[in-house]
Amino acid sequence: MTARRLGRGFVLFLRYFVGLFFALAAVNKWVENYMFSDKLYRVLSDRLQEIDPESFGAWFIENLGLPYYLPMGWMVCIGETLIALGLLFGFMTRWAALGAVLFNVMLTIGGYYDASLVILTLMYLPMVFLPTGQWVGLDRIMLRRHTGSIWFR
């Protein structure tokens, strides 16, 4: 087996693994009713008590997270769902992976910094830079229909 095939297989494994991770996270948010309840408000309030009150994360939670917890709940539920679908079906794959990177950045900004977030974010980068949706996924079909489109490259 060539190194190229092994590399592609590994990146595809990562794509499906990350897609499953986001799918399970999305299911959890839907079950916990983040879109229509105060669940995210409670999560953010608890987090605010745990972090340095002088940190940017505390400012972010106080000024953006808590006042706008419902729209954020919608963004989290829908964002995690779209990232999962994009990665699992190979649809707009690079954009879904970029969404995963941005999701981790938002977690970090929101005061959830952990060294594992750096590793996770680095894990998403091959899917941003490599055309995994062209290898296996709907991107191949969509690019044939919409040649030149940046969405399916």
TAPEWO-V643189 format. One record per backbone hydrogen bond with DSSP energy under -0.5 kcal/mol. CO is the residue of the C=O (numbers start at 1). NH is the residue of the N-H. If there is no record, write none. Layout:
# TAPEWO-V643189
co:CO nh:NH
co:CO nh:NH
This chain:
# TAPEWO-V643189
co:2 nh:6
co:3 nh:7
co:4 nh:8
co:5 nh:9
co:6 nh:10
co:7 nh:11
co:8 nh:12
co:9 nh:13
co:10 nh:14
co:11 nh:15
co:12 nh:16
co:13 nh:17
co:14 nh:18
co:15 nh:19
co:16 nh:20
co:17 nh:21
co:18 nh:22
co:19 nh:23
co:20 nh:24
co:21 nh:25
co:22 nh:26
co:23 nh:27
co:24 nh:28
co:25 nh:29
co:26 nh:30
co:27 nh:31
co:28 nh:32
co:29 nh:34
co:30 nh:33
co:33 nh:36
co:33 nh:37
co:38 nh:42
co:39 nh:43
co:40 nh:44
co:41 nh:45
co:42 nh:46
co:43 nh:47
co:44 nh:48
co:45 nh:49
co:46 nh:50
co:47 nh:50
co:47 nh:51
co:52 nh:55
co:55 nh:59
co:56 nh:60
co:57 nh:61
co:58 nh:62
co:59 nh:63
co:60 nh:64
co:60 nh:65
co:61 nh:66
co:64 nh:68
co:66 nh:69
co:68 nh:72
co:69 nh:73
co:70 nh:74
co:71 nh:75
co:72 nh:76
co:73 nh:77
co:74 nh:78
co:75 nh:79
co:76 nh:80
co:77 nh:81
co:78 nh:82
co:79 nh:83
co:80 nh:84
co:81 nh:85
co:82 nh:86
co:83 nh:87
co:84 nh:88
co:85 nh:89
co:86 nh:90
co:86 nh:91
co:89 nh:138
co:90 nh:92
co:90 nh:139
co:92 nh:96
co:93 nh:97
co:94 nh:98
co:95 nh:99
co:96 nh:100
co:97 nh:101
co:98 nh:102
co:99 nh:103
co:100 nh:104
co:101 nh:105
co:102 nh:106
co:103 nh:107
co:104 nh:108
co:105 nh:109
co:106 nh:110
co:107 nh:112
co:108 nh:111
co:108 nh:113
co:114 nh:117
co:114 nh:118
co:115 nh:118
co:115 nh:119
co:116 nh:120
co:117 nh:121
co:118 nh:122
co:119 nh:123
co:120 nh:124
co:121 nh:124
co:121 nh:125
co:122 nh:126
co:124 nh:127
co:124 nh:128
co:125 nh:128
co:125 nh:129
co:126 nh:130
co:130 nh:132
co:131 nh:134
co:131 nh:135
co:132 nh:136
co:133 nh:140
co:137 nh:140
co:137 nh:141
co:138 nh:142
co:139 nh:143
co:140 nh:144
co:141 nh:145
co:142 nh:146
co:146 nh:149
co:150 nh:153
